[in-house]
C-alpha cells in the first residue's frame, strides 16, 4: 500500500490562520475587518459559499491568512479542497468550530489530501492543518487512515492485488492491531465447506481464499462485517464486453470498505467482538470455470442453479454470510459492488441499503447524514423471491429479465443470513468518477463513516 500522508498536525510551531465564516455570519465578520481586507474581498468578489476561499495578501506579498466560506456551516467538504488549493504550509483554524464540526473539518482535510502514489510520483506539496480546537484528533486520524487503506486497495490494479495480496493486506492490518487472521485457501475451501467460494475462484491461476479476521473481547457484542472480494471480474464464461471490464479492479470494493472500517474500529478500540469475513476470488475463464446451468452446493445446504456466471459476487457472499450467521452476531453488515441495477436506480454516489430492521436503517441514515456519507433504503420486496425459482435447484442466482436486479440480488443474500439478529446489505459503487473536494477520482470508501458512527453509537 502507498504511504498516504494524513496532513493533520498536532501542535505545529508555525502556522497560517484560516478564518472560516458562514453565510449568516459573513456581514458581521466583514464589518470587523480592516479596510484593506474588506477591499480585497470585495474586489475579488468573495462569497462565503461552501468551499470558496481567498488568500489574504500580507505587507510583504506573502499570504497572511485565508478566508474560507462555510455556506450554511453544515458541509464538511468545504474543507476538502484546501490541501491541494492552498500553498504548501501548515494552517490553523482561528476560533472554535461548533459541535463536532472540528472533527469533520479535520477528516475532510485529511481525505482531500489523499493521493495514490504507487505507480506515479505526486506533483507538488500539499497543505497541512493543525488539529482544530475541539476536534477528536484520534478519531480524525483513524478515519483518514482507514479511508486511505480502502482507497489504496480499490485503486491497486488486479495484476498487483489478487486474492493472495488482499489476504496479505488483511493480515498486515491484523498484526498492527493485535487481531487474529485466518486464511483458508484453494481446495481447503472444499474441505471446510465453502463450495461456492471455491467454484467461483477455481478457474483462476490465483487460488480463491476466505479471509477471517477477529478482534476484541470474545464476550463483547458481536459485530460481523462481510465484504465482497472479487479482485477482478471477467464475467466468467458469461464474459463481459471489454468496456465492462475497465473498472473491474474495483470489484473488491466491498472487501476494501470493511477492512478500512475495521481499521477505524480497532484503532478506536470500540468494545465489540469484531469479525471481518472476505471471500477473495478472481472470476476468470479456463477449462474448469463454473458454467451457466451448473448447480452448486452451498455451506447453507441449499442448491443454486447458475443462470449467469457474471452474478458471482452473491455466490461467494452466500457462503461467507452463512458462516457469519452461524455465530448469531448482534449486527451483520455486508458491503459489495454487487449490481449495475443499483447504480441505474440510484446513480454512482448513493449506495443502496437493504435492511428489514427499521432501527438499524434509522441509525445508518442518522450517522450518514452527520458524516455526509449517505445511503438510500431499497425494499426487500418478498414477492420478488419467486423470480429466483429454479426447476432443478432450490434457487437460481439470477432472475429472468432486467427488472429489479438489485432487489433480487439482496433477496438471494437474505437466504443465507439467518439466524443473525440484524442484517444490512449495502450495494455500493466504491469509486469516484470525477474529483470533488475531499473525494479524489478513483477508489472510495462509501458508507465507512456512516457505519462507524452507527457501530460506535450502539456499542461504543
N, C-alpha and C positions, 0 to 999 in steps of 0.2 A: 504494500500500500504506500501511497505517497505521504510525505511528512507535511501535512497541511498546517500552516501557522494559524493559531487561534486569534491572534491580533487583539487580544484583550490583556491589558497590563494592570498589575496591582502596584499602586504607589510609585509611579514613574517620577523621575526627577524633573524633567522639563516637559511641559505640555502647552498646547494652544487651546484657547477656550472655544467652546461651541455654545451659542445661545439658542436653545430650542424654544420656539414660540408657536402657539396655536392661533388659528384664525380669530378666535374670540378675544385673545389677549394682545393681538398684534398692535392695535391702535395705541393702547396704553404703553406697551413696551417701546414703540417707536417714539412716542412723545417724551420718554425719559432719556432718550439718547442725545448725543451732541449733534450739532448742526451738520458736521461732515458725514456722520453715519447716516442721518436722515437723507441728506442729499444723495449720497451714494446709492442707497437702497431705492430711492425714488427714481434716480437716473437709470438704474439697471432694471426697473420695473419689477422689483421683487414682490411676489405674492406668497404668503405663508401656507401654500398648499402642501400636502404631504410629500416630503422629499425634496422640495425646492430649497436651494441653498445659495448663499453668496459668501465669497471670501471678502473680508473687510481689509482694505489696504492699510498698513501701518505707515508711520512717517518715513521709514527707510525703504519703503516699497515692498517689504516682506509682509505676508498676511499676519494681522494681529488677532484674528479670530474668524469665526464662521457663524453666520446666522442660518438656522435650519427651520424650515416650515414643518409643522406637525399636522396641518389640516385641523380636523376636529380632535386630535390627540389620541385617537384610537387605532391608528395604523402603525404597527411596529415596523413595517417595511420602509417608513420614512427614513430610517437609519441605514437601510440596506445597501444603498449605492455609495455611501461616503467612503468606504475603504478604497474604492477604485477611483472615485471622483476627486478626492482631496489630495493635495501634495503630501508626499510621504513624510509623516511626522507622527507624534503621539498627541492626541486631542483629549480634552476633558469636558465634561458637561458642567456648565455653570448653573448652579441651583439644583434642587432635587426634583426628580420626576415623580409624579403621583403614583401611589399604589405599587403595583407590580410592573409598571411601565419601565422602570430602570432595568430590570432583569430582561425584559423583552427587547429593549433597545440594545443591550449588550449582545443578546443572541442574534438579533438581526444584523448587527455589525459583523459579528464573527462569521455568520453564514454568507454575508456579502463578500467576505474576503476569501472564500473557497476558490482554489484553483487546482485542476487536475494536471499534475506536472510529471507524470511517469514517463511520458514519451516526448515531451516538448518543454524546453526551459521557459519559465514565465518571463514576461516582459515587464520591466519596471517594478518598483517597490510599491507596497500598499500602506495605507494609513492605519495606525493602531488607535485604540481607545483605552484610556484609563478607566478602570471599572467604575461605573457611576455610583454615586452615593445611594445607598438603599437597595442596591442590586444584590441578589443572591448569587455571589460570584461562583460558588461551586456548581450550582445548577446551570448557570450560563455556560461555563466551560465544558461541563459534561454534555449539555445539549449540542453545543457546536462540535465537539469531538465525535459524538455518536452520529450526528448527521454527516460529518465528513467521512466516517467509515462507510456509511451506506452509499454515499455518492461515489466514493472511490471504487467500491465493489461493483456498482452498476456501470461505471464508466470504463472499467477494465475489459478489454475485448476477450472473447471466448478463447482465443488462442492462448491467452495467459491466465485465464480463470475458468478452469474446468471443475468437475466435482472434487478432485483432489485438492486443488488450490482453495476452493471455497471451504472445504473441511479444515485446511491448514489455517485459514483466517479465523474460523470459529475456535480452533484450538489455541491460537495465539491470544484471542480475546479471553478465553477461559483462564489461561495462565496469568494474564495481567490482573485478574480479579479473584483468583483463588477458586475458580469453579472447576467442575469435572466435565470432561468432554469425551464421550464415547462415539466411535465411528464404526458402523457396520458396512462392509464393502463387498461388491461383487456377488459371487454365489452365496456368500454368507447371508445375504438378504433372504434367499430362499429358505435356508436352514432356520432363520429366525422369523419366518412367516411374514415377509413383506413382498408378496409376489407381484403387486402392481408396480412398485418402485423398480424392481428388477426387470420386469417386462419392458417398461418404457426405456430404461437406460442400457439394456444389454447390447443394442446394436452399435453402440459407440466403442471405439478402442479405449476410451477412458471409462473405467468401471463406475457404475452408479454407487451411491452411498446414502446412508441415513445418518445424519449428524444429530447427536443427542447431548445437549449441554444442560447441566443442572447446577444450581447455585442457591445458597441460603439455608436457613434453618428448616429441617425436614418437617417440623411441626407448625410452621407458619402457613398462612393461606396459600394454596397452590394456584399460581398464575402460569399458564402454559401458552406459549406463542409458537405458531407453526407458520413457516414461510416457504412458498414455492421456490425451489432452487433449480429451475431448468436453465442450465448455464448457456445453452444455445438450443434453439428450437428450429429445426429444418422443416418441421411438419411431419416428419417420418415419411412413410410410403404415400400418405396424402400430402405430397410435397408442396410447400409454399412456393409462390412465384418469387422471383428474385427481389422485387420491391418489398415483399412481405418479410424478407429475412434481414433487411438492412439494420434493424434495431433489435434483433433477437438476442444480442448480448445482454439486453436488459430484462430477459425473461426470468431472471433470478432476482428481480427487484423485490419480490415479497420476502425472500430469504435475507437480502441485504437490509431491508427495513426492520425485520425482527432482530437481527444481530445488532444494528445500530441502537434500537430501543433497549435491548438487553444491556448494551454498554452503558447507557444512561442509568438504568435501574440499578445496575451493580455499582457504578460509581457513586450513586446517591445512597447506596446501602438500604434500599427500601426493605421493610420487614416482610418479605414474601419468600415462598419457595418457588423459585423461577425455574421453568423448564423451557428450553428452546429446541424445537424439532425442525430439521431442514432435510427434506428428501432432495438430494443433489444428483442430477442426471443431465445427460445430453441426449436430446431426441434426434437420433441420427438414422441414416439409411444404410443397411447392409443386408446380407443374406439371412441373418437371424432377427431382423426387425419384426416387431409385432405388426399384425396385419388388420385391415378392415375385415370384420366378420369373425375375428378371433374372439374367444370367450376366456376372460381372465378370472382366476380366483383372486380373492381379496383376504386381507387379515380379518375383516369383519365376518367372513363366512358367506357373503353374498357373491354372486357371479355377475360379471359385467361383459356384455357384448360390445365390441368395438365398432361403433358407427363411423368414427373418423379418428385417425391416428394423430391429427393435429389438435385434438382435445385431450392432450396428455397431462396437463397440469392438474386437472381434477383427479386423475388416476393416482398420481404419486401423493397428492394431498390426502386422498382417501385412506391409504394405509397409515400415513402419519397421524391423521386425525383419530383413527381408531385407537392407535397406541396412546395418544394423548388422553382420550376419553376414558380409557381403562382405569386411570387414576382418579376419575371424577373430580377434576380441578374446579376450584371456585370460579375461575374465569378461564375461558378458552377463546383465543383470537387467532384467526388465520389471515394472512396477507398474501395476495397473489396478483400478478399481472395475468389475469385469467381469461378475460374475454374482450374481443373487439366490440361486442354488443354493449358493454358498459360504457365504452368511450363514445359510441354512437348516441347513446341515450343522454350522457351527462358531460361529454367533452373530456379533454385531457386533464383538466385541473381539479376535477371533482370526483374523488373516489366514491364508488358505490358501496353502501353499507347494508348488509343483510343481517337482520337480527330480530328474534321474536321476544327479546327481553326489553320491555319499554324503558325500564330504569337505566339499563346499560346504554341504550340508544340516547337517552336524555343526557347522560353523563358525557358520552363521547361528543355530542353536539355542544354541550356547555364548554368543555375544555378546548374543543376545536375552534369555537368562536373566540375564546380568550387568546388563543395562540395563533389565530388566523391560519388554521390548519383544517379546512372544512371537509366534511363528508356529506353525503345525501342518502337518506334511507330509501331503500328499494324493497318491494314486497317479496316475502317468501310465500307466493301465491300457491296454496296447496293444490288446487285443481290442475295446475300445470305438471304435477308429478306424473300424471298418466302419459305425458309426452315422452317420458323416458322409458316406457314399457318396451319390453323385448319379447318376441315369441320363443326365444331359445334360452334366455338367461333371466336373472332376477331384474335386470335393468340394462339399459343402453347407456353409453357415455355421452351421447348427444341426442337431441330431439330432432324430429323432422322439421324442415323448414328453417327460416332465418329469424322467426319472431321470438322475442322473449329469451334470447340466448343467455343473458347474464342471470336471469331468474332460474332457468332450468339448470344452469351450472351450479348455482347456490343450492338448489334443491337436491342435486346429486350429492354435494358435500354434506348436506344435513343428515343424510342417511348414515354417515359414519361418525357422528358426533355424540350420540347417546352413549353413556348416561352423564355427560358433562352438565353441570348445573346451569351454566350460562355461556352461550357461544355467539360470537360475531364473526362474520366473514366480510373481508374488505377487498374489493376488486379495484385495483389501482393501476395507474399508468407508470409511475416511478421515473418520470422523465419530464424535463422542461424543454419544450420545443423551441422556445426563444428566451433570451436572457431578460430578466426583470430584477429590480432591486432585491438583493438578498438571495436571489434564485438564479444562478448562472445556468446557461444552456447545458443540458446533459442530465445525468442521473440525479434523482431527487428522492428525499426521504419523506414521502407523503404519509400522513397520519401519525408519524412518530411523536410529534409534540402533543397531539390530541390524546393518543393512547397513554403516553407517560402521565399527563395530567390526570387522566381518569384513574389509572392504577395508583398513583401517589395519593389522590384524594380518598380512594376507597380503603387502601391498606397502609398508607404511609404514616 
